[in-house]
Amino acid sequence: MSEAIYEDHPTEARWTHIALRVEDIDATIAWYTTHTPLELIDKRQDDDGFGAWLGMPGETNNPFILVVAQFLEGSDPFSDAPNAVLGPFAHFGIELPTKEGVDAKAATAKEGGFLAMPPTQMPPPIGYICMLNDPDGNTVEFSWDQGVYATLQDRWSK
């Protein structure tokens, strides 16, 4: 049995990340740090390739990160498998504070050629949404009035 590397560990099970294999890690990092509230937490390189962690800024007791990995030629342990892409329905969701924020994200994406779905009012609890495609074709939804934040705030305040 190996010894622990880190001193801090969660006190209970935590949902911590989603991981994606990407073609160009630098393009992916640039896209997410430009078009989402995520920031680069860590970037590493080893003999197999590159890895990066992207997450929300600020301290939290419930960290959740997007892990992205770019494997070097001949080092991808999943090279025989197709590169899985989230879309068109499977997606990452980001709730924005205003409807205008969704419109602005959509306008930027349309101008940049990566708008997957224009702003659309969906029935509750979905809200007002648009969808963008990241450099690898993964879908990222931006929503307003979706209720995820409000529902959890209500639950936490009880």
C-alpha beads as a LAMMPS data file, in Angstrom:
LAMMPS data file: protein, C-alpha beads

158 atoms
157 bonds

1 atom types
1 bond types

-500.0 500.0 xlo xhi
-500.0 500.0 ylo yhi
-500.0 500.0 zlo zhi

Masses

1 110.0

Atoms # bond

1 1 1 0.000 0.000 0.000
2 1 1 1.311 3.424 -0.904
3 1 1 1.634 6.304 1.515
4 1 1 -0.526 9.414 1.161
5 1 1 0.967 12.269 -0.834
6 1 1 -1.407 14.965 0.433
7 1 1 -2.284 15.946 4.005
8 1 1 -5.817 17.187 3.303
9 1 1 -8.615 14.788 2.360
10 1 1 -12.409 15.191 2.244
11 1 1 -14.357 14.181 5.316
12 1 1 -16.896 12.377 3.091
13 1 1 -17.255 11.340 -0.548
14 1 1 -17.177 14.337 -2.923
15 1 1 -18.014 14.682 -6.608
16 1 1 -14.792 16.331 -7.798
17 1 1 -14.376 16.378 -11.584
18 1 1 -15.233 15.500 -15.152
19 1 1 -12.356 14.618 -17.496
20 1 1 -12.035 15.125 -21.248
21 1 1 -9.416 14.016 -23.751
22 1 1 -8.605 17.003 -25.983
23 1 1 -6.662 17.577 -29.198
24 1 1 -4.950 20.863 -28.233
25 1 1 -4.739 21.546 -24.503
26 1 1 -3.631 25.155 -24.926
27 1 1 -6.570 25.942 -27.246
28 1 1 -8.937 24.259 -24.786
29 1 1 -7.539 26.190 -21.805
30 1 1 -7.745 29.462 -23.739
31 1 1 -11.351 28.775 -24.799
32 1 1 -12.602 27.890 -21.303
33 1 1 -10.769 30.743 -19.555
34 1 1 -12.086 33.213 -22.165
35 1 1 -15.681 32.045 -22.584
36 1 1 -16.564 30.607 -19.162
37 1 1 -15.941 31.672 -15.561
38 1 1 -13.437 28.817 -15.168
39 1 1 -9.799 29.611 -14.512
40 1 1 -6.657 27.523 -14.810
41 1 1 -5.967 25.831 -11.479
42 1 1 -3.054 23.610 -12.512
43 1 1 -1.229 22.452 -15.661
44 1 1 1.204 19.549 -15.772
45 1 1 3.303 17.631 -18.252
46 1 1 4.729 14.132 -18.030
47 1 1 6.003 11.476 -20.441
48 1 1 2.437 10.693 -21.574
49 1 1 1.300 14.244 -22.347
50 1 1 -0.341 17.244 -20.744
51 1 1 -3.038 17.653 -18.129
52 1 1 -4.835 20.697 -16.769
53 1 1 -7.432 21.459 -14.132
54 1 1 -9.956 24.254 -14.706
55 1 1 -12.280 25.416 -11.949
56 1 1 -14.251 28.223 -10.411
57 1 1 -12.246 30.872 -8.569
58 1 1 -12.464 31.077 -4.810
59 1 1 -12.242 28.738 -1.885
60 1 1 -14.866 26.012 -1.540
61 1 1 -15.547 22.920 0.513
62 1 1 -17.071 21.274 -2.581
63 1 1 -14.459 21.636 -5.316
64 1 1 -15.470 20.573 -8.810
65 1 1 -13.082 20.837 -11.732
66 1 1 -12.869 20.154 -15.434
67 1 1 -9.852 17.965 -16.132
68 1 1 -8.487 18.100 -19.680
69 1 1 -5.767 15.820 -21.030
70 1 1 -3.809 15.808 -24.271
71 1 1 -1.849 12.605 -24.753
72 1 1 1.347 12.469 -26.798
73 1 1 1.487 10.287 -29.913
74 1 1 1.848 6.667 -28.822
75 1 1 1.039 7.442 -25.162
76 1 1 -2.763 7.546 -25.175
77 1 1 -4.032 4.569 -23.136
78 1 1 -7.402 4.989 -24.905
79 1 1 -6.089 5.431 -28.455
80 1 1 -8.261 2.581 -29.774
81 1 1 -11.433 4.290 -28.516
82 1 1 -13.122 7.184 -30.300
83 1 1 -12.705 10.541 -28.620
84 1 1 -15.976 11.007 -26.701
85 1 1 -17.590 14.404 -27.134
86 1 1 -20.396 15.863 -25.022
87 1 1 -23.187 16.869 -27.364
88 1 1 -25.551 17.687 -28.768
89 1 1 -27.645 17.224 -25.603
90 1 1 -24.908 16.038 -23.216
91 1 1 -23.301 19.243 -21.986
92 1 1 -21.681 21.294 -19.259
93 1 1 -24.070 23.831 -17.732
94 1 1 -23.270 27.308 -16.472
95 1 1 -26.018 29.445 -14.939
96 1 1 -25.641 33.188 -15.515
97 1 1 -27.067 35.993 -13.366
98 1 1 -28.901 37.735 -16.253
99 1 1 -30.769 36.966 -19.466
100 1 1 -28.584 39.572 -21.178
101 1 1 -25.554 37.501 -20.195
102 1 1 -26.920 34.567 -22.210
103 1 1 -27.511 36.877 -25.195
104 1 1 -23.952 38.230 -24.927
105 1 1 -22.447 34.711 -24.806
106 1 1 -24.482 33.742 -27.861
107 1 1 -23.434 36.869 -29.782
108 1 1 -19.750 36.226 -29.062
109 1 1 -20.124 32.581 -30.072
110 1 1 -21.990 33.440 -33.281
111 1 1 -19.263 35.908 -34.221
112 1 1 -16.594 33.294 -33.448
113 1 1 -18.364 30.480 -35.302
114 1 1 -18.967 28.235 -32.282
115 1 1 -22.646 28.860 -31.489
116 1 1 -24.389 25.476 -31.315
117 1 1 -27.863 26.753 -30.334
118 1 1 -29.102 30.348 -30.275
119 1 1 -30.792 31.826 -27.196
120 1 1 -34.036 29.964 -26.633
121 1 1 -36.684 30.192 -23.938
122 1 1 -37.310 26.643 -22.741
123 1 1 -40.051 25.444 -20.371
124 1 1 -39.340 25.322 -16.623
125 1 1 -37.037 24.354 -15.117
126 1 1 -34.710 24.707 -18.116
127 1 1 -34.960 28.490 -18.485
128 1 1 -33.430 30.729 -21.124
129 1 1 -30.425 29.004 -22.702
130 1 1 -27.884 29.020 -25.500
131 1 1 -25.269 26.402 -26.322
132 1 1 -21.688 26.816 -27.485
133 1 1 -19.142 24.308 -28.802
134 1 1 -15.632 24.222 -27.358
135 1 1 -12.625 23.545 -29.659
136 1 1 -13.207 19.765 -29.493
137 1 1 -16.958 20.013 -30.137
138 1 1 -18.136 19.574 -26.532
139 1 1 -21.329 21.465 -25.754
140 1 1 -21.444 24.136 -23.052
141 1 1 -24.859 25.489 -22.056
142 1 1 -25.307 28.980 -20.644
143 1 1 -28.618 29.507 -18.868
144 1 1 -30.571 32.136 -17.006
145 1 1 -33.460 31.468 -14.642
146 1 1 -32.793 27.746 -14.709
147 1 1 -33.284 27.424 -11.004
148 1 1 -30.309 25.248 -10.097
149 1 1 -28.769 28.017 -8.013
150 1 1 -32.130 29.112 -6.515
151 1 1 -33.158 25.559 -5.669
152 1 1 -29.891 24.802 -3.893
153 1 1 -29.915 28.143 -2.072
154 1 1 -33.404 27.288 -0.812
155 1 1 -32.274 23.842 0.293
156 1 1 -29.112 25.103 2.010
157 1 1 -30.940 27.854 3.888
158 1 1 -33.267 25.402 5.676

Bonds

1 1 1 2
2 1 2 3
3 1 3 4
4 1 4 5
5 1 5 6
6 1 6 7
7 1 7 8
8 1 8 9
9 1 9 10
10 1 10 11
11 1 11 12
12 1 12 13
13 1 13 14
14 1 14 15
15 1 15 16
16 1 16 17
17 1 17 18
18 1 18 19
19 1 19 20
20 1 20 21
21 1 21 22
22 1 22 23
23 1 23 24
24 1 24 25
25 1 25 26
26 1 26 27
27 1 27 28
28 1 28 29
29 1 29 30
30 1 30 31
31 1 31 32
32 1 32 33
33 1 33 34
34 1 34 35
35 1 35 36
36 1 36 37
37 1 37 38
38 1 38 39
39 1 39 40
40 1 40 41
41 1 41 42
42 1 42 43
43 1 43 44
44 1 44 45
45 1 45 46
46 1 46 47
47 1 47 48
48 1 48 49
49 1 49 50
50 1 50 51
51 1 51 52
52 1 52 53
53 1 53 54
54 1 54 55
55 1 55 56
56 1 56 57
57 1 57 58
58 1 58 59
59 1 59 60
60 1 60 61
61 1 61 62
62 1 62 63
63 1 63 64
64 1 64 65
65 1 65 66
66 1 66 67
67 1 67 68
68 1 68 69
69 1 69 70
70 1 70 71
71 1 71 72
72 1 72 73
73 1 73 74
74 1 74 75
75 1 75 76
76 1 76 77
77 1 77 78
78 1 78 79
79 1 79 80
80 1 80 81
81 1 81 82
82 1 82 83
83 1 83 84
84 1 84 85
85 1 85 86
86 1 86 87
87 1 87 88
88 1 88 89
89 1 89 90
90 1 90 91
91 1 91 92
92 1 92 93
93 1 93 94
94 1 94 95
95 1 95 96
96 1 96 97
97 1 97 98
98 1 98 99
99 1 99 100
100 1 100 101
101 1 101 102
102 1 102 103
103 1 103 104
104 1 104 105
105 1 105 106
106 1 106 107
107 1 107 108
108 1 108 109
109 1 109 110
110 1 110 111
111 1 111 112
112 1 112 113
113 1 113 114
114 1 114 115
115 1 115 116
116 1 116 117
117 1 117 118
118 1 118 119
119 1 119 120
120 1 120 121
121 1 121 122
122 1 122 123
123 1 123 124
124 1 124 125
125 1 125 126
126 1 126 127
127 1 127 128
128 1 128 129
129 1 129 130
130 1 130 131
131 1 131 132
132 1 132 133
133 1 133 134
134 1 134 135
135 1 135 136
136 1 136 137
137 1 137 138
138 1 138 139
139 1 139 140
140 1 140 141
141 1 141 142
142 1 142 143
143 1 143 144
144 1 144 145
145 1 145 146
146 1 146 147
147 1 147 148
148 1 148 149
149 1 149 150
150 1 150 151
151 1 151 152
152 1 152 153
153 1 153 154
154 1 154 155
155 1 155 156
156 1 156 157
157 1 157 158
